[in-house]
Structures are given as C-alpha cells and as structure tokens.
Amino acid sequence: MTRGDTLEAACPAVPVSAWLARHAPAVQVGDGPLEVHPLSGGRSNLTFRIVDGAGTTWALRRPPLGGVLATAHDMSREWRFVEALDPTPVPVPRPVAFCADPEVIGAPFYVMGFVEGVVPGDREAGRAMAAGSRHAAGLACADVLAALHSVDPDAVGLGDLRRPGGFLDRQLRRWHRQVHACAIPDLSLVDAVHARLVAQRPPDPPAAIVHGDFRPGNLAFGATGAIGAVFDWELATLGDPLADLGWLVASWERPGSDRVTITSGPTALDGWPEVDELVARYADRAGIGDRIAHLGYFRAFALWRAACIGAGVYTRYASGHMGADRDEAATIMAARLRSVRAQSEAALAALRE
C-alpha cells in the first residue's frame, strides 16, 4: 500500500458522505459519495479536500496516522477555536460540522469551508507568491497575530480554558515530559536549555488566545498578500502572546542569514520584511509596551520547543509509524538529530544574549 493509498483510507468517501448528509445540510451530498482528495499529510493533522454534489469545495481535518503524542491532535479543541473565532476579525475557515464519533472514519474529524490561496509551507511553495506581495504578506502576519491576541477569550466563550498556574511553567513541564518520552539517545543539551528557561522565565501577563504554531506555512495568502485564513489550531491555548511572536520570529528565515530557525520557510526568499520590521509592526498593533524586551527569551523557548517536537518526529520514524523504508527513516532521523542539537544550541545562545 502506498502512502497515498493510506491517506485515502484515512478519509473514506462513503462513511464521510453518509455522516455529512445527516449532520451538515450546507454540504450537498447528492446520490453518490463525495469526492475526497488528500491535501496534506505527515506529523500534523491531515487535511482533505471534499467536493460536494453541487461542485462546492470543503476541507476535512482529522488526526494523523500512527503513533502520536498523547496530548496532541485533539480535534475537538481545534474545532472549538475555529468556531469561537469565526465571528471575530481573525480570519479562520468557516466552521461547518464536527464529528466526535471515531467509528465513522477511525478518528474524530471536522469539516470547514475551503479557503483559496497560497499556503507557503516551505521555500518552494513560497515561490508561488508574487515577489511584490511578500512585504505586505509579512506585515499581514504581524497584523493578524496582533488581532488574535486582542480577542477577549471570555467574549468568545474560551475563558474556561484558563488553567491554574503559570503558562510558561505548564509549557516547560509539558514539553520536557514529552521529550523524555522520546527515543533521542542524548538529551543533555535539551535539558540544559530547559534548566535555563526555568531559571529565566518572565512573569505571565493576562492570558490571551495563543495559536501555538503561527507562521506563514499555516496561513493562506491572497494575490495581494492579504491573509485569507489561519489554519492548524491543534496547539492553540490561552497563554502568553509573546510565545506566538517568538515562534513567528524563530521561523523567519532570511536570505543569506545563518541564524538557526525552527524550519525552512518562504521568508528565505526576497521581498519579505526583516525581523525588526515585523516585530515593530506587531508591537505597534498589539500595544504590548515594555514586554517586547522579553522577546529574546521567547525566541529561545520557541527553538527549544521545536527541538522537543523534532525529537518526537525522530521517535515516530524510529518506531516505524511514518511508513518510510529503513534508509529513508535513517536519513530523516539523522537530520532530526542535527536539528535538535542546532536548535538547542541556538536557544542557549539566545538566553545568554
């Protein structure tokens, strides 16, 4: 069975069509099963494009296949954020229906409106964006992130997600615990970063809605650089908004720079704003004042968290859950080990600045 066959089996058209016919009147099922096509797959939640009987396109999200971290990929949580933010200025796909029953397709899922645009998940995908739109797209990233952090969690029904204790304390415990459940042979450098993050953590501000993975690869951009939708809310929570800004900055790769980032992305191409302009735009829109001085800490936290996530990916390949042959798995695992080390070293350097 090929990877494509496996992904198609993760969203079988017949049961999905039957469920939508009963629970989503906006989707025109008609007499036969809907068209279902995989759009993305991997260590994140899987996305499928659905075409209904009227020719309207929708999107379906479900958890990934194989072993995943116990607290990850909660579809009801992702759905809840999309539904709550739909009436706000934050651009999210139209929420259509949520299925909590894992018996339908083997996992909970939800269906949302399909948003057209370029989703620049990597450098190559970013080439589809016109060079003249990239500067506006970068500033839009700052504007939309500031808009998200200005939403009152209580006003949109998310206030009950506040948890006792500090946001950073919880995050540091959670990721440290999860990385120690991974198969990485040497975690001493990861542990050293964790110790410094604990010792240097700043005080928590009032909790805001935090996306958890806000970067261009999780956004749909229109022709002018405007953002049509923010995707992938699986890590969303209430917490410190600088965690999102730190993650965005840590993902902001620039041409010719040797600065370690959490991933290689479209901002390595010409035309995107520099990090300083991005940060200044966000600070102006969000009005966070002197707290911007803590951004270096949150960039270090982002790099460390990326290292922890990379360790989880390493473990999934080591466990054979990714469907890769031995040579491919070995190559990816070696690359992940290098990334974990490089990101941890960069986090230590940022904490010393």
N, C-alpha and C positions, 0 to 999 in steps of 0.2 A: 504494500500500500504506500503510495507517495504521500508527501506532506500535504499536497493539495487535496487528495482524497480524504486525508484525515481531517482537514479543516472543514470540508464539505459535510462530513459525517457529524461534525460538532454543531451543525445547524441544519438538520434535515428539513426539507421543504414541507413535507406532508404534515407532520405534527405542528410545525410553526404556523402553517396556513390555517389549520383547524382551530388552533388556540386564538389566533388573531381574528378569525371570523366571529368568535364568541365574545371577545373582550376588547376589540379595537375597531369600532364602527368607522373610524376615519380611513382605515385600510380597506380597499375594495378587493376582497379575495376572489370573487367570481366562482366559476365552476371548477377550476383546476388549481393545483398548488402554485404558490407564488414562485417567481424566480429568486433564487438565493445565490449570491456570489461572495466568496471571501474577499475582504478588502485588506485586512492586516491580521497578522498572527505572530506569536512569539511569547516572550515572557510577560507581556502585558495582557490586559483583557482583549479578547478577539472581537473584531468588528466585521459585520457582513452587510452587503448592500442587498436590499429587497426591492423588487419591482412588482407592484400590485397589478390587478387586472385592468385598472384604468391607466396604467403607464406611469403612475406616481412612484417616486423612489423614496425609500425609507432606509434607516440603518438599525441594525440589531447589535447589541453588545452582550457578551457572555464571558465567563472566566476562561482563562487559558486551559489547555490540556496538560496533563501530567502533574507532577508534584509541585506545589506552591507553598509559600509561607502561610502559616496557619491564620494570620490576621489579615492577609492580603485578599484582594479581589472580592470584596463584599459588594455584590451587585445592588442590594437594597440601599446601601449607603450612597453609592454613586448615583443611583436613581433619585434619591432624596435631595441631593444637592442640585441636580439638574432641574428637578421640579420646583424646588424652592427659589431658584434664581431666574426662572423663566420670566416672571413679571418685572424684573429689575433691569437696569441699564447694562448689566453684564451679558454679553452675547453667548447664549447657550442654544443647543439644538432644541426644537420643540419636543417636549416630552409627550409620548403617545400612550404607552401601556407598560406595566411592569408585571412579570410573571415570577412569583416566588416558588412555584412548584418545580422541583428539579426533575420530576418524572417526564416533563414534556420533551425536553431535548437533552436531559442529563445534567442540567445546571440551571440555576435562576438566570433570567435574562430580562432586558428591557428593549423597547423599540422607541426610536425617536425620529424626528424629521431629518432628512438628508440635507446637509449644507454643502453647497458647491464652493470650490475654492482650492487653492494650493495649500497642502499640508506639508511643509518642508521638514520631513523627518530626518533628513541628512543633507550633506552638502550637495549631492547630485540632484535631489528633489528640489533644493532651493534654486537651482538654475532655471526652473520654470517661472520664477518670479522675475518680472522685468527689472532691470537694474535701477531704473528710475523710480520704482515703487519701494525700494528696500529701505530707504531712510524713513519714509513715512510709516512703513511697517514696523520698524524698530520703535519709533515713538508711540505707535499704537499699542505695542506691547506694554510700555510703561503706563499709558493711559488706562487700558483695560485692567491692568493689575491694580492700579490705584482705585478704580471704580469698584472692583471686587472687594477691596479692603475697606471701602467706605460703606458697604452694605451692613446694616444692623442685623446681627444674627437673630435677635428676638423678633424683629419686624417680619422676617420671612419664615419664622417657625423653626429655626435651628438652634435656639438658645439652650434647649435641653441637652445639647451635645457638649456643653461645658463640663469639664471634669475637675475634681478636686486636685490640688497640687499644681505645680508649675508646668507649663507647656514643654519647656526645654528639658526639665527633669524627666518627664514622661518619654519624650522622644529619645533622649540619650539612653534611658533604660531599655526602651523597646528595641532600638536598633542594635545596641550592644548585646542584648539577649539573643536576638535573631542571628547576628553574625557568628555568635558562638555555637549556633546550631548548624553551621555550615561546615563544609569539608575542606576549607582552606587550611593547609598544613601549618602555617605560622601566622599568628595573629598579633604578634608582639607590637608591631608598628601601629596597627589599628587600635590596640589597647592603649598605646602611648598617646595617641591623638584623643581618645576618649577621656583619658585622665585630665588632659589639659582643657578640654571642652567643659568638663565638670567644674574644674577649678576656676575658669574664667567666664562662666556664663553670666550674662547680664540679667537684670531683673525683667520679669514679664510685664508687658503692657496689658491693657484690657484686650480680651480675646477678639480677634477678627476671623472672618472666614478665610482659610488658607487652602489654596489649591493643592499644594504638595508636589506638583511636577509642572510648574508653569514655565514654558519655554516655547520657542517658535514651532518646534515639532509637534506640539499639541494644540496648535491653532490653525484655523482655516483663514487664509488671506485672499482678499479680492484683488482685482486688477490694479486698484489704486493704492494697495497696501492696507486698506481697512480690514479689521478682523471680523469675520462673519460668525465665528463660534469658537468657544473654548471647549476642548474635549478632555477625556480621560480624567474623570473626577474620582478615581478609585482611592487616592491617597488624601482626599480632602478632609479637613478637620477644622476645629476652632483653635487658634493659637496666635503666635507672633507673626505679624505680616512681614517682618524682615526675613523670616525663613523663606518666603516665596521670592523676595527680591534677591537674597543671597543665592538661591538656586538659579534664578534667571541670570545673574551676573556670572556665576560659575559655569554656565552653559554658553556664555557669549564669546565664542571663538572668533579671533580676528586675523586677517591676512598677515602672514609673516610673524605672528606672535608665537613665542614658545611657552606661553603660560598654559599650565595644565587646566583642562576643563573637564566637566562631567561627561561630555560626549562631543563628538564632532558634528557640527551642525551647519546650517545655511549661513550663519553670520560670519563664517570664514571667507565668504565671498565679498567682493567690493560693494559699496553702496550703503551698507548698514551703519547706523550711528556707532560711535565709540562708546565704551562702557561709561565714561564720565558723563556724556550727554544723556545716556539712558537713565543713569542714576539721578542726575539733576532734574530730568523731566518727571520721574516718579516722585521725587521729594517735593517738587513744586505742586504736583497734583494731589498727593496724599497728605501734605501738610504735617509731616512727622517730626519736624524740628530737629533737635539735637540728637534724637535716637539714630539718625543716619550714621553717627560716629561708630555704632556697633556693627556696621555692615561687614567689616573685615572678619569679625567673629562668625557671622552667618555665612560668609563665603567658605570659611574653613569648615563649618558644620555641614554645608552642602557637599563639599568634597569628601568629607568623611562618610556622610550618608550614602553618597554614590559608591564609595568603596564597599560599604556594607551590602548594598544592592548587588554590586558586581560579584561579591562573594557568594550571594545567593544564586546568581546565574551560573557561576562556576559549579556550584553544588548540583544544580539541575542537570548540567551536562555530565558531571561525574556520575550521577545516578542513572543516566540513560533516559531521562524523561523528555529530552528535546528531539528525539528521532534522528540524531546525527550518527554517522558511522564513526568508527574509532578514531581515524585520522582527523576527521573534521572536528570531533569533540576535543581531541588533544590540542589542536591548533587554537581553538576558541578558549579552552581552559588556560593555556599558556598566556594568551593575550589578556585574559581577565586577571591573572596573577600579576602581570605587569601593570595593569591599570590600577588594581587595588594598592599596589606599592606606590605608584606615582601619585595617585590622588591622596594617599595618606601623607606622603612626604610634603606635598603642596599644602595640605591642611596644616601641618606642623609649622611650615614656613609662614603661612598667613597668620597663625596665632602668635608668632614671635615678632611680627611687624609692629 
